[in-house]
């Protein structure tokens, strides 16, 4: 019996030491992410360093479709693109709350797609913020709200970082250039035909948690007198209609502007301006962003 207890103590002690090593290595690595690196699960960004007056949030369509330098040159305001591929509404809430800390935020541009309102992109993505649970009160409040039982498991670094191993390693290997968060997409030479991507017959069914945090974003902006504008960037095909209808109704309810560019005539549904159905490439950005910046400039003058 004594040998068994001794064996269990050794195993437990070994796991504890291993867990402490994991915590030290990955917490250090997470806090030293290269500024020009892409880390999908990263929450902190460089928002406080940039002190952005205009914040762009959303998933990949925000990250790849809004070039801050064009907007900055047009409006004379600092811009940061906090769009991150695969991040839902809950993640955008953290972006806005974090950006408000700099005290300069005036405008939030939210490029919203249907995937961002789904359970998969919200509840399933909460683990992306676990590394910040013990060091950031905003993350702690969110996790405790959405996943109240997770706090007991987050005592272990293995659980805290288990969804991030690949991304942390990839961050230091795969470096990309960014323009204040924006990352341009090249033209891949493929011909994309709009009729190939049609509206699904499935009804638009947003996750209740996504709607809850969408409302919280609206409340945050109103409380801090920050202008909130919902947008949908250009796309090919008719697969955006249900989202556009939802957003149009939502914005009417909350008296917010909604700018729908999914069928932007200046792009002529020409595949040379698109990386795929969902994203314009760098050539498309050169056409779209000046149009968007002009509309934003006129709106802010009112």
C-alpha positions, 0 to 999 in steps of 0.5 A: 500500500505504501509503495502504491501511495508513493507511486501515486505521489511521484506521478502527481508530483511529476504532472504538477512539475510538467504543468508548471513548466508548460505554464511558464513556457507558453505564458512567456511565449504568448506575451512575446508574440512578434508584432508582425506575426499572425496568431489567430487566437491572440486577444491583446493585439496592439490596440493600446499601442495604436490608440486607434480612433477607428476600430474595425472588427469582424472575422476574415472578411474584416481582416482581409478587406479593410486597409487602414492606411487608405482610411487613415489617409482619407479621414486623417484618423488613426485606424486599427483592423482587429479582424481575426479569421474564425472569431465570432461575436463574443471575440469582437466584444473583447476587442471593443472592450479592450480598445475602449481602454485607450480613451480615443476610440470614436468609431467601430466598424463591424463587418458581420457575417452569418458564421460569426453568429453561429454556435461554432464560432462563439461557444466553441471558440471560448477556449481561444481566450483561456490563456488570458483568464488569470491575467485579464478581468475582461476575459475572466468575466466572459469565460465565467459567463459563458463557461462557468465550470471552466474555471476549475479546469483552468487551474491546469496550464495543460487545459489552459493552453491545449487549444493554442499549441499549434498556433503559438508554434506557427506564429514564430515560424510563419510571419506575415506583413500587416498594415495595422492588422490588415492582411492583403490577399493575392489573386489566385488566378481562379475564375469565380462565378457568382451563380455557383454560390447561392443562398441556402434554404436553411433559415438564418438561426443565430446562436443566443449567446452571439445575440447576447454579446452583439447587444452588449457591443451595442450597449458598450458603444452607446455608453461610451458615445462611440459610433457603431456601423455595421457593414458587409464587405463585397462578395460573390454570389447570393449567399449573403442575403439572409445575413443582410436581412437579419442585419438590416432588421437588427440595425433598424431596431437599434437605430444603427447604420448598416452599409451593405457592399456585398453587391458592389457594382464597381467590382462588376462581380469580376473574379479578378477582384476576389480571392474566393466567394467571401473575400476580395483580394488586394486589387479589390481592396483598392476599389472598395476601401476608397468607396467605403472611406468616402462614405464614412467621411461623409457620415462623420461630417453629419 
